[in-house]
Amino acid sequence: MEAKIPSHSSYSWRSLAQARHVIRRGTRWRIGNGTEVSIWRDKWINSKHPCKILSPHQVLPDSAMVSDLVDPETNQWKEQLIDSIFWPEEAAQIKSIPVFSTRSDSLVWMGTPIGTFTTRSAYHMLAEDKNGQMGSSSNPERLHAFWKSIWRVNVPHKICVFMWRACSSCLPTKTSLFTRGVTSFSLCPICLDEAETMLHSLWDCGFAKECWQNSPLSHIWNALRPTSWIDLVGHVLMKTGKLEGEVFFVLAWMIWGCRNDAWLNQSHSEASKLGAKAVTYVEEYLDANERVEFVRPIAAQKWLPPPPNCVKLDVAWKKHTNRTSFGVGSVIRDDAGALLAAHCEVLPQAGDDIQMAATSVITALSICQDAGFRNVMVESSHSQLKALILSKEECLTELHESIDRIKHFQLGFCFLDFHVIPGSCNRAAKSLAIHAKEALEPSVWLEEGPAVLLPIVIADLP
Protein backbone atom coordinates (compact mmCIF):
# COMPACT_ATOMS: atom_id res chain seq x y z
CA MET A 1 0.00 0.00 0.00
CA GLU A 2 2.96 2.33 0.54
CA ALA A 3 4.98 1.29 -2.52
CA LYS A 4 6.28 4.11 -4.74
CA ILE A 5 5.52 4.44 -8.46
CA PRO A 6 8.80 4.50 -10.48
CA SER A 7 8.87 6.44 -13.72
CA HIS A 8 9.30 3.22 -15.73
CA SER A 9 6.19 1.57 -14.21
CA SER A 10 3.73 -0.13 -16.56
CA TYR A 11 0.29 1.29 -17.25
CA SER A 12 -1.33 -1.58 -15.32
CA TRP A 13 0.79 -0.99 -12.23
CA ARG A 14 0.18 2.75 -12.36
CA SER A 15 -3.57 2.14 -12.61
CA LEU A 16 -3.52 -0.18 -9.60
CA ALA A 17 -1.34 2.17 -7.57
CA GLN A 18 -3.55 5.16 -8.32
CA ALA A 19 -6.55 3.25 -6.90
CA ARG A 20 -4.90 2.72 -3.51
CA HIS A 21 -7.04 5.45 -1.98
CA VAL A 22 -10.12 3.30 -2.75
CA ILE A 23 -8.60 0.34 -0.89
CA ARG A 24 -7.66 2.54 2.05
CA ARG A 25 -11.17 4.00 2.17
CA GLY A 26 -12.95 0.64 2.02
CA THR A 27 -10.86 -1.63 4.25
CA ARG A 28 -10.49 -2.08 7.98
CA TRP A 29 -8.53 -4.44 10.20
CA ARG A 30 -9.92 -7.68 11.51
CA ILE A 31 -8.24 -8.29 14.85
CA GLY A 32 -6.29 -11.48 15.37
CA ASN A 33 -3.56 -11.00 17.97
CA GLY A 34 -3.58 -7.19 17.60
CA THR A 35 0.18 -6.78 17.11
CA GLU A 36 -0.05 -5.08 13.70
CA VAL A 37 -2.88 -2.62 14.34
CA SER A 38 -2.45 0.85 15.82
CA ILE A 39 -5.09 1.79 18.38
CA TRP A 40 -5.25 5.45 17.40
CA ARG A 41 -4.35 5.53 13.70
CA ASP A 42 -5.90 2.44 12.08
CA LYS A 43 -9.49 1.50 11.29
CA TRP A 44 -10.33 -1.57 13.35
CA ILE A 45 -13.65 -0.97 15.13
CA ASN A 46 -16.37 -3.13 13.59
CA SER A 47 -18.89 -0.33 13.21
CA LYS A 48 -20.02 2.22 10.67
CA HIS A 49 -17.57 4.55 8.93
CA PRO A 50 -14.99 5.83 9.88
CA CYS A 51 -14.25 2.68 12.01
CA LYS A 52 -11.49 4.58 13.87
CA ILE A 53 -11.26 5.33 17.56
CA LEU A 54 -12.85 8.72 18.27
CA SER A 55 -12.21 8.80 22.02
CA PRO A 56 -9.56 11.32 23.17
CA HIS A 57 -5.96 10.05 23.25
CA GLN A 58 -5.10 9.26 26.86
CA VAL A 59 -3.13 6.82 29.05
CA LEU A 60 -1.62 4.91 26.11
CA PRO A 61 0.93 6.56 23.76
CA ASP A 62 0.32 7.27 20.07
CA SER A 63 2.39 4.22 19.17
CA ALA A 64 0.22 1.83 21.20
CA MET A 65 -1.01 -1.28 19.41
CA VAL A 66 -4.28 -3.16 19.92
CA SER A 67 -2.30 -6.00 21.52
CA ASP A 68 -1.60 -3.60 24.42
CA LEU A 69 -5.29 -3.89 25.31
CA VAL A 70 -5.12 -7.70 25.55
CA ASP A 71 -3.96 -9.71 28.58
CA PRO A 72 -1.25 -12.07 27.20
CA GLU A 73 -1.89 -14.68 29.89
CA THR A 74 -5.67 -15.02 29.55
CA ASN A 75 -5.92 -13.84 25.92
CA GLN A 76 -8.86 -11.66 27.00
CA TRP A 77 -9.43 -7.92 26.75
CA LYS A 78 -8.20 -5.79 29.66
CA GLU A 79 -11.70 -4.57 30.39
CA GLN A 80 -10.84 -2.18 33.21
CA LEU A 81 -8.18 -0.49 31.11
CA ILE A 82 -10.52 -0.25 28.12
CA ASP A 83 -13.33 1.23 30.23
CA SER A 84 -10.95 3.86 31.63
CA ILE A 85 -9.65 4.98 28.21
CA PHE A 86 -12.53 4.88 25.76
CA TRP A 87 -16.05 6.24 25.59
CA PRO A 88 -18.63 3.67 26.81
CA GLU A 89 -19.96 2.94 23.30
CA GLU A 90 -16.48 2.36 21.86
CA ALA A 91 -15.45 0.34 24.92
CA ALA A 92 -18.44 -1.99 24.40
CA GLN A 93 -17.56 -2.37 20.71
CA ILE A 94 -13.95 -3.23 21.51
CA LYS A 95 -14.86 -5.82 24.14
CA SER A 96 -17.25 -7.51 21.70
CA ILE A 97 -14.42 -8.20 19.21
CA PRO A 98 -13.07 -11.77 19.48
CA VAL A 99 -9.32 -12.08 20.07
CA PHE A 100 -7.20 -14.92 18.63
CA SER A 101 -3.59 -15.09 19.82
CA THR A 102 -2.69 -17.67 17.16
CA ARG A 103 -3.96 -15.65 14.20
CA SER A 104 -2.39 -12.55 12.69
CA ASP A 105 -4.36 -9.38 11.97
CA SER A 106 -5.79 -9.07 8.45
CA LEU A 107 -7.40 -6.43 6.26
CA VAL A 108 -11.04 -7.00 5.24
CA TRP A 109 -13.20 -5.13 2.76
CA MET A 110 -16.12 -3.30 4.37
CA GLY A 111 -18.27 -3.18 1.23
CA THR A 112 -19.37 -6.83 1.35
CA PRO A 113 -20.71 -8.98 4.21
CA ILE A 114 -17.96 -11.62 3.80
CA GLY A 115 -15.16 -9.04 3.65
CA THR A 116 -13.92 -9.74 0.10
CA PHE A 117 -13.38 -6.97 -2.46
CA THR A 118 -15.68 -6.57 -5.48
CA THR A 119 -15.59 -3.81 -8.07
CA ARG A 120 -19.35 -3.41 -7.69
CA SER A 121 -19.09 -2.67 -3.95
CA ALA A 122 -16.22 -0.25 -4.59
CA TYR A 123 -18.30 1.57 -7.19
CA HIS A 124 -21.23 1.89 -4.77
CA MET A 125 -18.91 3.14 -2.02
CA LEU A 126 -17.50 5.88 -4.25
CA ALA A 127 -20.99 6.81 -5.47
CA GLU A 128 -22.21 7.12 -1.86
CA ASP A 129 -19.21 9.30 -1.02
CA LYS A 130 -20.01 11.54 -3.97
CA ASN A 131 -23.67 11.78 -2.98
CA GLY A 132 -22.59 12.60 0.56
CA GLN A 133 -20.42 15.44 -0.70
CA MET A 134 -23.35 16.78 -2.71
CA GLY A 135 -25.52 16.60 0.38
CA SER A 136 -23.02 18.47 2.52
CA SER A 137 -23.30 21.53 0.32
CA SER A 138 -27.09 21.52 0.26
CA ASN A 139 -29.93 20.11 2.33
CA PRO A 140 -29.09 16.44 3.09
CA GLU A 141 -32.73 15.56 3.83
CA ARG A 142 -33.88 17.09 0.57
CA LEU A 143 -31.17 15.25 -1.35
CA HIS A 144 -32.13 11.96 0.32
CA ALA A 145 -35.77 12.53 -0.65
CA PHE A 146 -34.68 13.23 -4.23
CA TRP A 147 -32.83 9.91 -4.58
CA LYS A 148 -35.78 8.02 -3.09
CA SER A 149 -38.19 9.72 -5.50
CA ILE A 150 -36.17 8.43 -8.48
CA TRP A 151 -36.78 4.83 -7.43
CA ARG A 152 -40.52 5.46 -6.94
CA VAL A 153 -41.14 6.31 -10.61
CA ASN A 154 -43.19 3.50 -12.15
CA VAL A 155 -40.88 2.51 -14.99
CA PRO A 156 -38.70 -0.59 -15.50
CA HIS A 157 -35.90 -0.89 -12.96
CA LYS A 158 -33.21 -0.54 -15.64
CA ILE A 159 -34.55 2.94 -16.47
CA CYS A 160 -34.46 3.98 -12.80
CA VAL A 161 -30.85 2.75 -12.67
CA PHE A 162 -30.08 4.78 -15.80
CA MET A 163 -31.59 7.93 -14.27
CA TRP A 164 -29.73 7.40 -11.00
CA ARG A 165 -26.46 7.08 -12.92
CA ALA A 166 -27.25 10.16 -15.00
CA CYS A 167 -27.96 12.25 -11.90
CA SER A 168 -24.80 10.91 -10.25
CA SER A 169 -22.73 11.82 -13.35
CA CYS A 170 -21.75 8.17 -13.66
CA LEU A 171 -22.62 7.72 -17.35
CA PRO A 172 -19.64 7.72 -19.76
CA THR A 173 -20.15 11.06 -21.51
CA LYS A 174 -17.34 12.22 -23.78
CA THR A 175 -16.40 14.97 -21.33
CA SER A 176 -16.09 12.44 -18.52
CA LEU A 177 -14.00 10.07 -20.64
CA PHE A 178 -11.79 12.92 -21.86
CA THR A 179 -11.17 14.06 -18.28
CA ARG A 180 -10.03 10.54 -17.37
CA GLY A 181 -7.76 10.29 -20.38
CA VAL A 182 -9.79 7.50 -22.01
CA THR A 183 -10.55 9.41 -25.20
CA SER A 184 -8.77 12.24 -27.01
CA PHE A 185 -11.79 14.42 -27.77
CA SER A 186 -14.95 15.48 -25.92
CA LEU A 187 -17.35 16.48 -28.70
CA CYS A 188 -20.92 15.17 -28.71
CA PRO A 189 -21.07 12.10 -31.04
CA ILE A 190 -24.40 13.27 -32.53
CA CYS A 191 -24.04 17.00 -33.18
CA LEU A 192 -20.21 17.13 -33.16
CA ASP A 193 -20.60 20.76 -32.17
CA GLU A 194 -20.22 21.06 -28.39
CA ALA A 195 -18.57 19.19 -25.54
CA GLU A 196 -20.79 16.34 -24.42
CA THR A 197 -21.87 16.82 -20.83
CA MET A 198 -24.81 15.00 -19.26
CA LEU A 199 -27.09 18.01 -19.73
CA HIS A 200 -25.99 18.53 -23.34
CA SER A 201 -26.46 14.91 -24.34
CA LEU A 202 -29.97 14.54 -22.90
CA TRP A 203 -31.32 18.11 -23.17
CA ASP A 204 -29.34 20.75 -25.09
CA CYS A 205 -28.12 18.75 -28.10
CA GLY A 206 -30.04 19.49 -31.31
CA PHE A 207 -31.17 15.84 -31.50
CA ALA A 208 -32.40 15.87 -27.88
CA LYS A 209 -34.12 19.23 -28.44
CA GLU A 210 -36.10 17.81 -31.37
CA CYS A 211 -37.07 14.76 -29.29
CA TRP A 212 -38.45 16.85 -26.45
CA GLN A 213 -40.23 19.34 -28.71
CA ASN A 214 -42.03 16.52 -30.53
CA SER A 215 -43.21 14.90 -27.31
CA PRO A 216 -45.98 15.66 -24.78
CA LEU A 217 -43.26 17.28 -22.64
CA SER A 218 -42.44 20.09 -25.07
CA HIS A 219 -43.80 22.66 -22.61
CA ILE A 220 -41.11 21.63 -20.10
CA TRP A 221 -38.32 22.10 -22.63
CA ASN A 222 -39.70 25.51 -23.67
CA ALA A 223 -40.08 26.73 -20.09
CA LEU A 224 -36.82 25.55 -18.50
CA ARG A 225 -33.17 26.42 -18.99
CA PRO A 226 -31.53 24.23 -16.32
CA THR A 227 -27.86 24.51 -15.39
CA SER A 228 -27.45 20.81 -14.56
CA TRP A 229 -29.21 17.54 -15.29
CA ILE A 230 -29.87 16.78 -11.62
CA ASP A 231 -31.63 20.15 -11.20
CA LEU A 232 -33.83 19.39 -14.20
CA VAL A 233 -34.80 15.96 -12.90
CA GLY A 234 -35.56 17.43 -9.48
CA HIS A 235 -37.90 19.97 -11.08
CA VAL A 236 -39.70 17.27 -13.08
CA LEU A 237 -40.18 15.04 -10.03
CA MET A 238 -41.57 17.89 -7.92
CA LYS A 239 -43.56 19.96 -10.41
CA THR A 240 -45.04 17.52 -12.94
CA GLY A 241 -47.62 14.76 -12.78
CA LYS A 242 -46.91 11.08 -12.32
CA LEU A 243 -47.44 10.13 -15.98
CA GLU A 244 -45.31 13.02 -17.22
CA GLY A 245 -42.50 11.90 -14.94
CA GLU A 246 -42.69 8.37 -16.34
CA VAL A 247 -42.57 9.62 -19.94
CA PHE A 248 -39.66 11.93 -19.03
CA PHE A 249 -37.62 9.02 -17.64
CA VAL A 250 -38.31 6.77 -20.63
CA LEU A 251 -37.63 9.45 -23.24
CA ALA A 252 -34.33 10.43 -21.61
CA TRP A 253 -33.35 6.74 -21.57
CA MET A 254 -34.23 6.42 -25.27
CA ILE A 255 -32.25 9.56 -26.16
CA TRP A 256 -29.21 8.07 -24.44
CA GLY A 257 -29.72 4.85 -26.41
CA CYS A 258 -29.75 6.80 -29.68
CA ARG A 259 -26.61 8.62 -28.58
CA ASN A 260 -24.87 5.26 -28.04
CA ASP A 261 -26.00 4.07 -31.47
CA ALA A 262 -24.57 7.21 -33.04
CA TRP A 263 -21.27 6.68 -31.24
CA LEU A 264 -21.12 3.13 -32.66
CA ASN A 265 -22.09 4.37 -36.14
CA GLN A 266 -25.36 2.43 -36.01
CA SER A 267 -28.79 3.57 -37.18
CA HIS A 268 -31.19 4.95 -34.58
CA SER A 269 -34.77 6.21 -34.33
CA GLU A 270 -35.75 9.57 -35.78
CA ALA A 271 -35.90 12.37 -33.22
CA SER A 272 -39.41 13.42 -34.31
CA LYS A 273 -40.79 9.92 -33.56
CA LEU A 274 -39.01 9.18 -30.29
CA GLY A 275 -41.52 11.09 -28.11
CA ALA A 276 -44.47 9.05 -29.38
CA LYS A 277 -42.41 5.89 -28.96
CA ALA A 278 -41.72 6.77 -25.32
CA VAL A 279 -45.44 7.35 -24.64
CA THR A 280 -46.29 3.97 -26.18
CA TYR A 281 -43.58 2.30 -24.10
CA VAL A 282 -45.01 3.75 -20.87
CA GLU A 283 -48.59 2.80 -21.77
CA GLU A 284 -47.63 -0.79 -22.61
CA TYR A 285 -45.57 -1.13 -19.44
CA LEU A 286 -48.35 0.19 -17.19
CA ASP A 287 -50.94 -1.97 -18.95
CA ALA A 288 -48.78 -5.08 -18.57
CA ASN A 289 -48.27 -4.37 -14.87
CA GLU A 290 -52.01 -3.97 -14.32
CA ARG A 291 -52.71 -7.31 -15.99
CA VAL A 292 -50.00 -9.03 -13.95
CA GLU A 293 -51.35 -7.58 -10.70
CA PHE A 294 -54.85 -8.71 -11.69
CA VAL A 295 -53.89 -12.36 -12.26
CA ARG A 296 -51.19 -12.61 -9.59
CA PRO A 297 -52.51 -14.11 -6.35
CA ILE A 298 -52.04 -11.96 -3.27
CA ALA A 299 -48.94 -13.15 -1.41
CA ALA A 300 -49.69 -14.72 1.93
CA GLN A 301 -48.85 -12.30 4.70
CA LYS A 302 -49.20 -14.76 7.55
CA TRP A 303 -47.29 -17.72 8.84
CA LEU A 304 -47.47 -20.86 6.70
CA PRO A 305 -47.00 -24.40 8.10
CA PRO A 306 -44.02 -26.58 7.11
CA PRO A 307 -44.27 -29.73 4.98
CA PRO A 308 -45.34 -33.00 6.71
CA ASN A 309 -42.78 -34.62 9.03
CA CYS A 310 -40.98 -31.31 9.42
CA VAL A 311 -41.08 -28.48 11.96
CA LYS A 312 -40.60 -24.77 11.52
CA LEU A 313 -38.25 -22.82 13.76
CA ASP A 314 -39.06 -19.10 13.63
CA VAL A 315 -36.37 -16.84 15.08
CA ALA A 316 -36.52 -13.11 15.90
CA TRP A 317 -34.50 -10.60 17.92
CA LYS A 318 -35.14 -7.17 19.34
CA LYS A 319 -32.69 -4.50 20.49
CA HIS A 320 -33.39 -3.09 23.93
CA THR A 321 -33.48 0.69 24.04
CA ASN A 322 -30.98 2.22 26.47
CA ARG A 323 -29.54 -1.21 27.26
CA THR A 324 -26.48 -3.14 26.12
CA SER A 325 -28.57 -6.25 25.47
CA PHE A 326 -31.11 -7.66 23.05
CA GLY A 327 -33.94 -10.16 23.28
CA VAL A 328 -34.14 -13.43 21.35
CA GLY A 329 -37.37 -15.29 20.68
CA SER A 330 -37.94 -18.62 18.91
CA VAL A 331 -41.03 -20.70 18.21
CA ILE A 332 -41.23 -24.29 16.95
CA ARG A 333 -44.46 -25.49 15.25
CA ASP A 334 -45.46 -28.57 13.27
CA ASP A 335 -47.29 -28.95 9.95
CA ALA A 336 -50.65 -28.50 11.71
CA GLY A 337 -49.56 -25.21 13.27
CA ALA A 338 -49.46 -26.73 16.76
CA LEU A 339 -46.99 -25.15 19.18
CA LEU A 340 -44.26 -27.66 20.09
CA ALA A 341 -41.76 -25.42 21.87
CA ALA A 342 -40.92 -21.78 22.52
CA HIS A 343 -38.01 -19.92 24.00
CA CYS A 344 -36.87 -16.41 24.90
CA GLU A 345 -33.87 -14.90 26.64
CA VAL A 346 -31.75 -11.78 26.89
CA LEU A 347 -28.23 -11.77 25.45
CA PRO A 348 -25.47 -9.15 25.69
CA GLN A 349 -25.38 -6.92 22.62
CA ALA A 350 -22.18 -7.55 20.67
CA GLY A 351 -21.52 -6.39 17.14
CA ASP A 352 -23.94 -5.08 14.54
CA ASP A 353 -27.41 -6.26 13.46
CA ILE A 354 -26.17 -9.20 11.43
CA GLN A 355 -24.02 -10.42 14.33
CA MET A 356 -27.06 -10.30 16.61
CA ALA A 357 -29.07 -12.18 13.99
CA ALA A 358 -26.40 -14.89 13.77
CA THR A 359 -26.21 -15.19 17.56
CA SER A 360 -30.02 -15.51 17.74
CA VAL A 361 -30.08 -18.30 15.16
CA ILE A 362 -27.27 -20.18 16.95
CA THR A 363 -29.13 -19.94 20.26
CA ALA A 364 -32.43 -21.10 18.72
CA LEU A 365 -30.80 -24.00 16.84
CA SER A 366 -29.12 -25.21 20.04
CA ILE A 367 -32.46 -25.37 21.83
CA CYS A 368 -34.13 -27.02 18.84
CA GLN A 369 -31.39 -29.66 18.72
CA ASP A 370 -31.55 -30.31 22.46
CA ALA A 371 -35.34 -30.78 22.18
CA GLY A 372 -34.79 -33.64 19.72
CA PHE A 373 -36.13 -32.17 16.48
CA ARG A 374 -34.28 -33.44 13.41
CA ASN A 375 -36.14 -32.10 10.33
CA VAL A 376 -36.17 -28.32 10.66
CA MET A 377 -36.95 -25.30 8.49
CA VAL A 378 -35.45 -22.14 9.99
CA GLU A 379 -37.18 -18.84 9.25
CA SER A 380 -35.95 -15.34 10.05
CA SER A 381 -36.21 -11.85 8.57
CA HIS A 382 -32.53 -11.29 7.75
CA SER A 383 -31.83 -12.02 4.07
CA GLN A 384 -28.13 -11.12 4.36
CA LEU A 385 -27.58 -13.73 7.04
CA LYS A 386 -29.17 -16.42 4.88
CA ALA A 387 -26.91 -15.45 1.97
CA LEU A 388 -23.84 -15.80 4.20
CA ILE A 389 -24.97 -19.21 5.48
CA LEU A 390 -25.53 -20.54 1.97
CA SER A 391 -22.43 -18.91 0.46
CA LYS A 392 -19.55 -21.20 -0.51
CA GLU A 393 -17.04 -18.37 -0.07
CA GLU A 394 -15.15 -18.02 3.18
CA CYS A 395 -16.28 -15.16 5.40
CA LEU A 396 -13.27 -12.99 6.29
CA THR A 397 -14.96 -10.78 8.90
CA GLU A 398 -15.65 -11.38 12.59
CA LEU A 399 -18.81 -13.26 11.52
CA HIS A 400 -16.62 -16.16 10.39
CA GLU A 401 -16.95 -18.14 13.63
CA SER A 402 -20.71 -17.58 13.90
CA ILE A 403 -21.37 -18.60 10.28
CA ASP A 404 -19.22 -21.71 10.72
CA ARG A 405 -21.16 -22.66 13.85
CA ILE A 406 -24.47 -22.34 12.03
CA LYS A 407 -23.18 -24.46 9.13
CA HIS A 408 -21.87 -27.04 11.60
CA PHE A 409 -25.43 -27.61 12.84
CA GLN A 410 -26.07 -29.43 9.53
CA LEU A 411 -24.31 -32.44 11.10
CA GLY A 412 -26.82 -32.62 13.96
CA PHE A 413 -29.98 -32.59 11.85
CA CYS A 414 -31.36 -34.94 9.19
CA PHE A 415 -32.75 -31.91 7.33
CA LEU A 416 -31.96 -28.25 7.93
CA ASP A 417 -33.00 -25.44 5.60
CA PHE A 418 -33.04 -21.66 5.91
CA HIS A 419 -35.69 -19.22 4.66
CA VAL A 420 -36.36 -15.48 4.82
CA ILE A 421 -39.85 -14.23 5.67
CA PRO A 422 -41.36 -10.77 6.17
CA GLY A 423 -41.93 -9.52 9.67
CA SER A 424 -45.71 -10.00 9.35
CA CYS A 425 -45.11 -13.77 9.07
CA ASN A 426 -42.86 -13.85 12.11
CA ARG A 427 -45.06 -12.19 14.73
CA ALA A 428 -44.91 -15.10 17.17
CA ALA A 429 -41.13 -15.14 17.53
CA LYS A 430 -41.03 -11.35 17.55
CA SER A 431 -43.47 -11.18 20.44
CA LEU A 432 -41.19 -13.45 22.47
CA ALA A 433 -38.12 -11.38 21.61
CA ILE A 434 -39.93 -8.34 23.01
CA HIS A 435 -41.21 -10.36 25.99
CA ALA A 436 -37.62 -11.39 26.81
CA LYS A 437 -36.95 -7.86 28.08
CA GLU A 438 -39.05 -8.63 31.15
CA ALA A 439 -37.58 -12.12 31.70
CA LEU A 440 -35.08 -12.53 34.52
CA GLU A 441 -33.56 -15.68 33.04
CA PRO A 442 -33.82 -17.79 29.86
CA SER A 443 -37.26 -19.38 29.47
CA VAL A 444 -38.16 -22.52 27.51
CA TRP A 445 -41.70 -23.89 27.07
CA LEU A 446 -42.58 -27.34 25.70
CA GLU A 447 -46.01 -27.81 24.06
CA GLU A 448 -47.14 -24.53 25.59
CA GLY A 449 -46.13 -20.90 25.78
CA PRO A 450 -46.60 -17.61 27.64
CA ALA A 451 -49.92 -15.77 27.45
CA VAL A 452 -48.48 -13.18 25.06
CA LEU A 453 -47.78 -15.90 22.47
CA LEU A 454 -50.96 -17.99 22.37
CA PRO A 455 -53.29 -15.53 20.55
CA ILE A 456 -50.75 -15.17 17.75
CA VAL A 457 -50.30 -18.94 17.41
CA ILE A 458 -54.08 -19.42 17.24
CA ALA A 459 -54.43 -16.69 14.61
CA ASP A 460 -51.70 -18.36 12.53
CA LEU A 461 -53.42 -21.76 12.47
CA PRO A 462 -54.04 -22.91 8.87
N, C-alpha and C positions, 0 to 999 in steps of 0.2 A: 504493500500500500504506500510505502514511502520511497519506492524506487524512482530514480531520476530518469528523464527522457533524453538520451543522447541525440546529437544532431543527425546521426546516421540511422536512427530507428526506422523500422518499417512502418508503413501506413497502418497496418493492423495493430501493432503495438502502441502506436500513438493514439489510435482510436480507443483502445482499452484503457490506456493510462489517463486519457482525458475524461473518462467516465468514472474515475475513482471517487469523485464527490458523490455520485449516486450510491455507490456501495457504502461509503461512510454514513450517508444519510439514512440508509435503510437497514443497517445491521446493528446488532447489539451483542453483548457477550452473554453466553450461557455459562453459568458458574460451575466449575468442576471442583478444583482445589483452591481456586482464587488467587494463585500466585502470579498470574499474568495480567490481572485486571486492576487498574487504579480506582480507588474508591471515589476520588473527587473528579477525575478527568474523563473516565470512560462511561459508556452507556451500558448499564448492566441490570438496572431495575426492570423487572418484567411488568411494565405498566405502559400507559399511553405515552406518546412522544412528549418530552425529549428523552425519557428513560435514564436521565442522569440524576445524580443526587442534587437536590435543591436546598437541603438544610445547610446552615452556615458552617464553614470550616472551623472545627474546634477539636481539641484534645489530640487528634491524630495529625501528623504532618501531611503536607501536600503530596509527599511521595508514598504515602501509606497504600498498601494493597488490600484487596478484599480478604486475603488470607489472614490479615492482622485481626479480622473480626471473628475468626474461627479458633476454637480451642483445639490445639493439636492432639491432645490426649483423648478427648471424647469425640472429636470430629463433629462438634455441634457449635452453633452460633454462640458467641458471648453475649447473651441477651441483656445483661445489666449494662455492659459497655454500649451496646447498640442503643438501648433506651436512653442512655445519658447523652448520646451524641446527636441523634437524628430526631426529626419531627415524628410524632406518634404514627402518622400514616406511612411514612417511609420506613420507620422501624418495623412495623407490622409486615410490610412488603418484603423487607430483607429477611426477616425470620421465617417467612413462608417459602423461601427459596431452598430447595434441597442441596446439600453439600456432599460431594464425593471426593474423598482424599485420593482415590486411585485414578481419577480421570482428570485430564488437563482441561483448561478453559477453552471454549471454542466460540467462534462467531456464528450467529444465526441470522437469517433474513427475517425481518419483521413483517414483510408484506404477505406472507403465506402462513397458514396455521402450522405446517410441519417444519417451517424454518428454512426451506430451500428457495433459492433465487429463481424467479421467472421474469422474462422480459415484460410480460403482461402486468405483473404486480408492480414492477418498477415504473412502467408507464403510468399506471393509476396513481402511484405515489407522487410522481412529478406533476401530474395534472391536478391533484388535490393541493399540492403546494402552490401551484399557480393560481388556483381558485381562491386559496387562502390569502394570497397577496392582493388579489383583486378586491377581496372583501375587506381587507384592512384599510383600503383607501376610500371605501364607501360604507354603506350600511350592511353589515354582515347578515342581519336577519332578512333584509330585502333581497340580498344576493342568494341566500339559501332558498327563499321562496321562489325566486326566478328559476333556479335549477330544477326544483321540484315541479314547477309548472310545465317545463319542457316534457317531462316524462308522463304528464297527465293528458297530453294531446292524444286524441284517439286516432292514431295512425299506426302502421306497422312498426314494430320495435326497431327495425333497421333504420327507419327514417328518423326516429327519436335519437338514435345513436349518431346519425349523420348531423343532426342539428346541434347536439351537444358538442360534437367535435368542431363544428363550424364556430360556435360561440366560444369555444375554448382555444380557438386559433390552432387547432391540431391538424387541420386538413393540409395536404401538401400543395399549397399555392406556389406559383413561381417565385414570388417574393421570399417566401419562407425557405424554399430550396436554395435560392441564390444566397441568402444570408448564411446558410449552413455550408455553402461551398459545394453543393451537389450539382448545380447547373450553372452555366456561364451567363445566362441572361434571365431577366425577370418579366419579360413582356407577356401579356395575356395571350394564350394560344388561339383565341378566337378572333379578337379585334386587332391584335398585334400593334396596338397603339399606345397603351398605358401599362404601367407595372401592375401585375396581377396580385391584388390584395384580396382578402375575403370579401370585403364590401364591393370591390370592383367586379369580381367574378360573378357574384350572385345578384347584383343590384345595378351597378353603374355601367357595366359593359353594354355596348349597343345591342348585342344579342339578348342579354337579360332584360334590358329596357323594353324591347319589343315583346318579350314573353309576358312581362307584367302588364303592359298596356293592352294586350289582347286577352286578358283574363278578367274574371270578376273582381280582381283586386286592383284594377287600374287606378281607382280613386286613392289608394294608399300610396302608390308610386308617385302620383301627381301632387300629393299633399306633403310628403315627407322628403327631407334632405338629410338623412342621418349621417353622423360622423363615424360610426362604427357599426358592424353587423350585429353585435350583441345589443346595442341600443335599439336598433330596429326591431329585433325579435322581441325585446322587452315591451316595446310599444304595441306590437301586434298582439301579444299575449294579454296585455292589460286593457287595450282599447277596442278590440274587435270581438266579434261573436265567435262561438265555438266552431261553426262550420268554416268561417273565413280563416281561422287559425289552422284548421286541418288542411285546407287548400293551400295556404301559404307554405306550410311545411313540405307538402308533396311537390309543389311547383319548384321550390328552391332545390329540393333533392333532384328533380328532373333536370334543372338547369345545370347542376353540377355534373350529372351524367353526360349531358351534351358536351360540356366543357372537356370531360375526359375523352370522349369520342374524338373531338377536334384535335386534342393533343396527340392521339394515336393515329391521326389521319383517317379516321373512319367516318362514315356517314351518320348523321344524327337528325332528329326531328326538326321540322321547321319551327322557328320561333313563334309564328302567328298561330300555330296549332297546339302548342304545348300547354297553354292555359286550359283549353277545353279538355285536353287529355288528362290534366291533373284533376279537374272536376269529376270526370268519369271514373278515374282511379279511386277517388274518395268515396263516391257513391257506391261503387261496386264493393269496396272494402266494408263500408258500414252495412250494406245490405247483407253481405256474407256473414258478418258478425251477428246480425239480428237473427238470421236463420239458424246459425249454430247455437245461439243462446236459447232459441225456441225448442230445438230438438235435444239439446244436452240436458240430461237429468240433473237436478239440483244435488250438489255434492252433500253427502251426509255430514252434518255438523254435530254429531253426537258419537259417543263411544260405540264401537262395533265389536262383537265377540270374536274370539279367535277360532280357527278351524277345530274340528273335533280332535280329542286326545291331545290338546295343547292348551296352555294357559297364557294369559296376557299379563305382563308385568309393566304397569304404568308408573313412570318415575317423574317427579317434579321437585323443584327446589325454589326457595324464596329467601332473598336477602332480608336481613333484619335491620330496619332503620335505626341508626345511632348505636349499633352493636357491631362487634367484630365476629359475628357468627351468622349462619344461615340455616334455614330449616330444610329438611329432606322428608319427602313423603313418597310412599310406594304402595300400590294396591295390586293384588293378584286375583284375577277372576277367570272362571272357566268358560267353555263355549256356550253355556246357558246364561252367563252373566252373573252367576252366583259368586259371592265374595268368599274367597278361600283364605286370604291372609291380608294383613295391612301392617304398615309400619311407619313410624315417624320419629325423628330425633333431631337434635341441634348439633351442628358441627362447627368447628372454628373456621372462619373465613380465611382462605389462603389462595392467592392468585386471582385471576380474572374470572369472567362468567363461564368460559369453557372449562376452566379447571374445576370450578364448583360443579358444573354439569357432570364431568367425568367422575369426580368424587362421589356424587349422588348415585350414579349408575353402579359404581363399584360396591357401594354400601348396600344398595337394593339387591344386586345380584348375589352378594354373600348371604343375605337373609333368605333369598329364594332358593339357593343351593342347600342351605342348612335345613330348610323346610321339606326338602326331598323332591322338589319339582324338577323334571328332567327335559320336558319339551316346552320351551319358553319363547314367546315373542316379546321383545322389549320395546316399549314405546316411550318416546320423550319428545320434547318440542325444540330440540337443538340440532338442526340439520348439519352444522359444521362438525359436531362431535361424531355423528354417524359417518360422515365422509372420512374422518380421521380413522375411525375403527375399521372401515372397509378398505382403506387405502393400503396398497402394497408397498408404498414408499416408507422409508424409515422417518419417524418424526424426530427432528433435531432439537426441539425446544424442551422446556421443562415438563411438558405433557408426556414425554416419551415413556416414563415409568407407568403413568396412569393408563395410557393407551395399551401398553403391553399387558398390564394386569387384566384389563377388560378382554383382550384377545385370548389371554390364558384361560379365561372361564370356559372357552369352547371345549376344553378337555373334560370339564365336569358336567356337561350337559349332553344329552343325545341330540338335541336340536336347540339351536340358539340363533335368533335372528333379530335384527334391529330395524326399527321403523321410526319415521318422524310424523307427528300428528299436530294439528293446530291446538291451541290452548283450550278451545271449546270442547274438544274431545278428551281432555285430560283434567277435567274439573275435580274428579275424585282425589287423584294424587296431589293436586294443587291445594285442595282444602286441608289435607294432612300436613303439607309443608308449612302452611300458615298456622295450623293448629300446634305444630311443634314448638312454636315460640313460647307457648304456655306450659310445655312439658318440662318436668324437672329432670327426667332421665329418658333414655330411649324406650319406646313403647312398641310392642309387637302384639298383634291380635290374630288369632287363628279362627277362621269360620265366623268371625264377627268383627265389629269395628266400633269406633266411638260414635256418639250421637251425631256429630257434625258430618259424618261420612254417609250414613245410611240413606238419607233422602236422595243423595246424588246417585248412589248405587241403584236404588229402586227406579229412579227416573231413567237410568241408562239401560234398564232391562230390555232385551229385544222383543 
